[in-house]
Amino acid sequence: MKKQIIGLAAVLVVILLVLYGAKKIPGLDIKAEKVPEKETGIPGGTEGPFDAGNGEVLAAENETKRLYLDTDTLDFRVEDKATGKSFSALRAEGNVEDRSLMRITFVGEDGTFLYWNAYEYCVNHQTYTIDKVKGGFRINLNLKETDSYRINEYMPQRIAAARYTERFLNGIDGLVEQGTLTKEEAGRYLDSLDLIYAYNREGDYYYSRLSLSPPISTVRQMVQLTKLLDYTTDELMEDNAEFGISVTIEEPGSFIIPLEVVLDGDDLVVTVLTDAIVNENPYYMLTRIDLLTCFGAVTPEEAKEGYIFVPDGCGALLALNEFNASYGTYSRAVYDNTYYNDYYYMPSYPETLHMPVYGMYYNNGTRGGGGYLAMIEEGAELAFVTAALASKEEGGSSFNRAYSGFDVAKYAQVSILGPYDSSGGLFLKSTGMMDTRYRVRYQLYTDETSYYEMAKNYQE
């Protein structure tokens, strides 16, 4: 009985200490503090706008470099005053990807992933503004779709056979008779219709056989066909409603992404202001941005010798102009930040990337000697490094290039029945969009350099 009383007394003492004495005891003085409010929006002031449509303008200048911006194409270049050599962000003679400051990946609530580049979805429509900032400029890129590219918003999921023949097959024949389409063009439209639709003999109707989104080129072709045939949204609704199918027309995707480019001494610094990104349609989630995919890119004629440096293990060199179709494009996560994506599988590479750095150097071509070293200063924990080699053969890749990108949101497609299940039942799990900024510093080399010199510069 005495022991029980002593035990109860000890418990009472502990309770009293917690209730009244915690503030007197170091380490137990737990106070509720107000969490500092998080800063949002684009920091710092601007120094006025750059008007679009003025061609190339001098955006900034210091003792060693000049920074030029083409306000029409959004290409920019850094010129070294001593040598007159320039490093450009884009390649006008390339494809739309080569003329784009960035490429974005995003996903809809239906699990469909989409890929846009800044040239087609921003520059083409001139949906951007440019502001002057200290040492350079800030481009507010509004990547948006003027037309939806969800095929179910244009083409019926199911349609009576007579209607299909009347509106599409006979409609295409009519366009040929009018001279609107050539027979070859009509044939391509008919081939795409055959790819999308199958005939149900019992119900006498056509139905979409697609379980996933078709190639974007096919979708664009079908969008164009509905415009040529004047196949309206009301008709789409009626054709689907005959079979009890309802159609939801989603608002188009739209992202405003601020990109800041400034001179910092001899270096060029490029920053994606992730915390200021605006998503104008919450149906979509931005997941990844690939940045300056053509910065410093060179052709085999411009650089006959040289290497791309990637931080694989202690560092690896890829010889320029040696593209081999047997190997895929080199693209790897820094710090193995996709570790859990393929946790249950054997890794494809024995080494991991422990240094947020990459670069290129070259000589013996029309550009002479030179190169650059790119160091990821912010956001490396979410970054990827990609390298692609040019080919000397006809039809191969035109440019040697190295670039980086980063995950704006982390996601995983989780199988309900386990990681090895292939029967479907996947759902998307995501962190949501994170606000980690992404900053890359480019050290530019205008003379012949080496891997050793780059390594020493990075060490310093």
C-alpha positions in Angstrom: 0.0 0.0 0.0 2.9 2.3 0.9 4.5 1.7 -2.5 1.3 2.5 -4.3 1.0 5.8 -2.4 4.6 6.7 -3.3 3.9 5.8 -7.0 0.8 8.0 -7.1 2.7 10.8 -5.5 5.5 10.6 -8.1 2.9 10.7 -10.9 1.3 13.7 -9.3 4.7 15.5 -9.1 5.3 14.8 -12.8 1.9 16.2 -13.8 2.4 19.3 -11.7 5.8 19.9 -13.3 4.3 19.6 -16.7 1.5 21.9 -15.9 3.3 24.6 -13.9 7.0 24.0 -13.9 7.9 23.5 -17.5 8.7 27.2 -17.9 11.2 27.0 -15.1 13.1 24.0 -16.5 15.5 24.6 -19.5 14.5 22.4 -22.4 10.9 22.1 -21.3 10.1 25.7 -21.9 8.1 25.1 -25.1 6.5 28.2 -26.5 4.1 28.6 -29.3 5.6 31.1 -31.8 4.0 32.7 -34.8 5.3 31.1 -38.0 6.9 33.8 -40.2 4.7 34.5 -43.2 6.2 33.1 -46.4 7.2 35.7 -49.0 5.4 35.2 -52.3 5.5 36.9 -55.7 8.4 38.1 -57.8 11.0 39.7 -55.5 12.8 42.9 -56.3 11.8 45.8 -58.5 12.1 46.1 -62.2 13.5 49.0 -64.1 10.8 49.3 -66.8 9.7 47.1 -69.7 11.5 46.1 -72.9 9.0 46.5 -75.7 8.4 43.4 -77.9 8.9 43.8 -81.6 12.1 45.9 -81.5 14.4 43.1 -82.6 17.7 42.7 -80.8 18.5 45.1 -78.1 21.4 45.6 -75.6 20.0 44.4 -72.3 23.1 44.7 -70.1 26.8 45.4 -70.2 29.7 45.2 -67.8 33.5 45.4 -68.1 33.9 42.1 -69.9 30.5 41.1 -71.4 27.5 42.3 -73.2 24.1 40.7 -73.0 21.8 41.0 -76.0 18.1 40.0 -76.2 16.0 39.6 -79.3 12.6 40.9 -78.3 10.9 39.1 -81.2 12.2 35.5 -80.8 13.4 35.7 -77.1 16.8 34.5 -78.2 19.6 36.0 -76.1 23.4 35.9 -76.5 26.4 36.9 -74.4 29.2 38.6 -76.2 32.8 38.6 -74.8 34.2 42.1 -75.4 37.8 40.9 -75.6 37.3 38.3 -78.3 34.0 39.2 -79.9 32.8 35.6 -79.4 29.1 35.0 -78.5 27.1 32.3 -76.8 23.5 32.0 -77.9 20.6 30.5 -76.1 18.7 29.3 -79.2 19.3 28.1 -82.7 17.1 29.7 -85.3 17.9 27.1 -88.0 16.8 24.2 -85.7 13.4 22.8 -85.0 10.8 24.4 -82.6 12.6 22.8 -79.6 15.8 24.4 -80.6 14.1 27.8 -80.7 12.6 27.4 -77.3 13.9 28.8 -74.0 12.3 26.0 -72.1 10.2 22.8 -72.4 7.5 22.0 -69.8 5.8 18.8 -68.7 2.5 18.9 -66.9 -0.3 16.4 -66.0 -4.1 16.7 -66.0 -6.4 15.3 -63.4 -7.2 12.5 -65.8 -3.5 11.4 -65.6 -2.6 12.5 -69.1 0.9 14.0 -69.4 1.4 16.9 -71.9 4.6 18.5 -73.2 4.9 22.1 -74.4 7.8 24.2 -75.7 8.0 28.0 -75.2 8.2 28.7 -79.0 5.0 27.1 -80.0 2.9 27.9 -76.9 4.3 31.4 -76.1 6.5 33.1 -78.6 4.3 32.2 -81.6 1.4 33.9 -79.9 3.5 36.7 -78.4 2.1 35.9 -74.9 5.1 37.2 -73.0 6.3 40.4 -71.3 9.9 41.5 -70.8 11.1 43.6 -67.8 14.5 45.2 -67.2 16.3 44.1 -64.0 19.7 45.0 -62.7 22.3 43.3 -64.9 19.8 41.9 -67.4 16.1 41.1 -68.0 13.2 39.1 -66.8 10.8 37.3 -69.2 7.4 36.4 -68.0 6.5 33.5 -70.3 2.8 32.8 -70.6 2.7 29.3 -72.1 -0.9 28.6 -73.1 -3.0 26.7 -75.6 -5.2 28.6 -78.0 -6.8 25.3 -78.9 -7.4 22.3 -76.6 -5.6 19.1 -77.7 -7.8 16.7 -75.8 -9.3 14.6 -78.6 -12.6 13.9 -76.9 -13.4 17.6 -77.0 -13.4 17.5 -80.8 -14.2 14.0 -81.9 -17.1 11.8 -80.6 -16.3 8.8 -78.5 -19.2 6.9 -80.2 -21.2 7.9 -83.3 -23.9 6.2 -85.4 -22.5 4.6 -88.6 -24.7 6.7 -90.8 -23.6 9.9 -89.1 -19.9 8.9 -89.3 -20.2 8.3 -93.0 -22.2 11.5 -93.6 -20.1 13.9 -91.5 -16.6 12.5 -91.9 -16.2 10.1 -94.8 -18.5 12.0 -97.2 -17.3 15.3 -95.8 -13.7 14.5 -96.7 -14.8 13.5 -100.2 -16.6 16.9 -100.5 -13.5 18.8 -99.5 -11.5 17.0 -102.2 -14.2 17.9 -104.8 -14.1 21.5 -103.7 -10.3 21.6 -104.1 -9.8 22.3 -100.4 -7.9 19.0 -99.9 -5.7 17.0 -102.3 -6.2 13.3 -102.5 -3.0 12.7 -100.6 -4.1 15.0 -97.8 -7.6 13.3 -97.7 -5.8 9.9 -97.5 -3.9 11.0 -94.4 -7.1 12.1 -92.7 -8.8 8.8 -93.5 -5.8 6.9 -92.2 -6.0 8.8 -88.9 -9.8 8.1 -88.7 -9.0 4.4 -89.2 -6.5 4.6 -86.4 -8.9 6.1 -84.0 -12.3 4.4 -84.8 -13.5 0.8 -85.0 -16.8 -0.4 -86.2 -19.3 -2.3 -84.0 -21.4 -4.3 -86.4 -24.0 -5.4 -83.9 -24.8 -1.8 -82.7 -24.1 -0.3 -86.1 -21.9 2.5 -84.7 -18.2 3.6 -84.6 -16.4 3.9 -81.3 -13.1 5.3 -80.3 -10.6 2.5 -79.7 -8.1 4.7 -77.9 -7.4 3.9 -74.3 -4.7 6.5 -74.0 -4.1 9.8 -75.7 -2.9 9.4 -79.4 0.2 11.2 -80.6 -0.1 14.9 -80.5 0.3 15.1 -84.3 -2.8 12.9 -84.7 -4.8 15.0 -82.3 -3.8 18.2 -84.2 -4.8 16.6 -87.5 -8.2 15.7 -86.0 -8.7 19.2 -84.6 -7.9 20.6 -88.1 -10.4 18.2 -89.7 -13.2 19.3 -87.4 -12.5 22.9 -88.4 -12.5 22.0 -92.1 -15.8 20.1 -91.8 -17.3 22.7 -89.5 -18.1 19.9 -87.0 -19.3 21.9 -84.0 -19.3 21.3 -80.2 -23.1 21.0 -80.3 -22.8 18.2 -82.9 -20.2 16.5 -80.7 -22.5 16.6 -77.7 -25.5 15.3 -79.7 -23.5 12.4 -81.2 -22.2 11.3 -77.8 -25.6 11.8 -76.1 -27.2 9.3 -78.4 -25.2 6.7 -76.6 -25.5 8.2 -73.1 -22.0 9.7 -73.1 -21.5 13.2 -71.7 -18.6 15.4 -72.6 -16.8 17.9 -70.3 -15.0 20.7 -72.1 -12.0 21.7 -69.9 -10.5 25.1 -69.7 -7.3 25.4 -71.7 -4.0 25.1 -69.8 -2.0 28.3 -69.0 1.2 28.8 -67.1 3.1 32.0 -66.4 6.7 31.3 -65.7 9.2 34.1 -64.9 12.7 33.6 -66.2 15.5 35.9 -65.1 18.8 36.3 -67.1 21.6 38.5 -65.7 25.3 39.1 -66.0 27.3 38.6 -62.8 30.9 39.6 -63.5 32.2 37.2 -66.2 29.4 34.8 -65.7 25.8 34.4 -66.9 23.2 33.5 -64.3 19.8 32.2 -65.3 17.0 31.7 -62.7 13.5 30.2 -62.9 11.5 32.1 -60.2 9.5 29.0 -59.3 7.8 30.6 -56.3 6.3 33.1 -58.7 4.9 30.7 -61.3 1.2 31.1 -61.9 -1.0 28.2 -62.9 -4.2 29.6 -64.3 -6.0 26.3 -64.5 -5.8 24.0 -61.5 -7.0 21.0 -63.6 -3.3 20.8 -64.6 -0.2 20.4 -62.5 3.2 21.5 -63.7 5.7 18.8 -63.1 9.0 19.6 -64.9 10.9 22.4 -66.7 13.8 21.7 -69.0 15.8 24.9 -69.3 17.9 26.3 -72.2 18.1 23.0 -74.1 20.1 24.6 -76.9 22.4 27.0 -75.0 26.0 26.8 -76.3 25.0 24.0 -78.7 27.4 23.3 -81.6 27.2 21.5 -84.9 29.9 19.0 -86.1 31.2 21.8 -88.5 31.5 24.3 -85.6 33.3 21.9 -83.3 35.2 19.0 -84.9 36.7 17.9 -81.6 35.7 18.2 -78.0 33.7 16.7 -75.1 30.6 17.1 -73.1 31.3 16.8 -69.4 28.7 15.1 -67.2 29.1 14.5 -63.4 28.7 10.7 -63.6 30.5 9.3 -60.6 33.7 11.4 -60.4 33.0 12.8 -63.9 32.6 11.4 -67.4 33.4 12.8 -70.9 31.2 12.2 -74.0 33.1 12.8 -77.3 31.3 15.3 -79.5 29.8 14.2 -82.9 29.7 10.5 -81.9 26.0 9.9 -81.7 25.2 6.2 -81.6 21.6 5.1 -82.0 22.2 2.0 -79.9 22.4 4.2 -76.8 19.6 6.4 -75.5 19.9 10.1 -74.7 21.9 10.6 -71.5 19.6 12.0 -68.8 20.1 11.4 -65.1 18.9 12.8 -61.8 21.3 14.8 -59.7 21.8 13.3 -56.2 19.8 10.3 -57.3 16.6 12.2 -56.6 14.5 9.6 -58.4 15.8 6.8 -56.1 12.3 5.6 -55.2 10.9 5.8 -58.7 12.7 2.6 -59.6 13.4 1.3 -56.1 12.3 -2.2 -57.0 14.5 -2.5 -60.1 18.1 -2.9 -60.9 19.7 0.6 -61.5 20.6 1.3 -65.1 23.9 3.1 -64.1 26.5 1.9 -61.5 27.4 5.5 -60.5 25.3 8.3 -59.1 25.6 12.0 -59.8 27.0 13.8 -56.7 28.0 17.1 -58.4 25.4 19.6 -59.8 27.6 20.6 -62.7 28.0 19.9 -66.4 29.6 21.5 -69.5 31.2 21.4 -72.9 34.5 22.3 -74.5 35.6 22.1 -78.1 38.1 23.2 -80.8 39.2 22.7 -84.4 36.0 23.9 -85.9 34.5 27.1 -87.3 33.9 28.4 -83.8 37.5 27.9 -82.8 38.2 26.9 -79.1 35.8 27.5 -76.3 33.0 26.1 -74.2 31.1 26.6 -70.9 30.7 25.2 -67.5 27.2 25.2 -66.0 26.8 25.0 -62.2 23.4 24.5 -60.6 23.4 26.8 -57.6 19.8 26.4 -56.5 17.4 23.5 -56.9 20.0 20.8 -57.6 18.2 18.4 -55.3 15.4 18.4 -57.9 17.6 18.6 -61.0 18.4 16.4 -64.0 21.4 16.6 -66.4 20.8 15.7 -70.1 23.4 15.4 -72.9 22.9 14.7 -76.6 25.5 14.2 -79.3 25.4 15.3 -82.9 25.8 12.9 -85.7 28.1 13.3 -88.7 25.8 11.1 -90.7 22.9 12.3 -92.8 19.6 12.4 -90.8 21.3 12.4 -87.4 21.0 15.0 -84.7 22.2 18.4 -85.7 23.7 19.7 -82.4 25.9 18.6 -79.6 24.2 19.9 -76.5 24.1 19.6 -72.7 21.4 21.1 -70.5 19.5 20.7 -67.2 16.0 20.7 -66.0 14.2 20.2 -62.7 11.1 18.8 -61.2 8.6 21.4 -60.1 6.5 18.6 -58.5 7.4 15.1 -57.6 4.9 12.4 -58.4 4.6 8.7 -58.6 2.1 6.4 -60.4 1.3 3.9 -57.7 -0.1 0.5 -58.4 -2.8 -0.7 -56.1 -1.7 -4.3 -56.4 2.0 -3.7 -55.9 5.1 -2.5 -57.8 5.3 -5.5 -60.1 1.6 -5.5 -61.1 1.0 -4.8 -64.8 -2.8 -5.2 -64.9 -3.5 -1.5 -64.4 -5.1 0.2 -61.4 -2.6 3.0 -61.3 -3.2 6.3 -59.5 -1.1 9.4 -59.3 0.4 10.5 -56.0 2.1 13.9 -56.0 3.8 16.5 -53.7 2.0 19.3 -55.5 4.1 22.1 -57.0 7.1 23.1 -54.9 8.5 26.6 -54.8 12.3 25.7 -54.9 14.0 28.2 -57.2 16.2 26.9 -60.0 19.4 28.8 -60.7 22.2 27.9 -63.1 25.5 29.8 -63.4 27.4 29.6 -66.7 31.1 30.2 -66.8 32.0 30.9 -70.5 35.3 30.0 -72.2 36.3 31.8 -75.3 39.6 30.1 -75.8 40.7 26.5 -75.9 40.2 24.9 -72.5 40.2 21.5 -70.9 38.4 19.2 -68.5 41.1 19.9 -65.9 40.6 23.7 -66.1 36.9 23.3 -65.7 37.4 21.0 -62.7 39.7 23.5 -61.1 37.2 26.4 -61.7 34.4 24.4 -60.1 36.6 23.5 -57.2 37.3 27.2 -56.6 
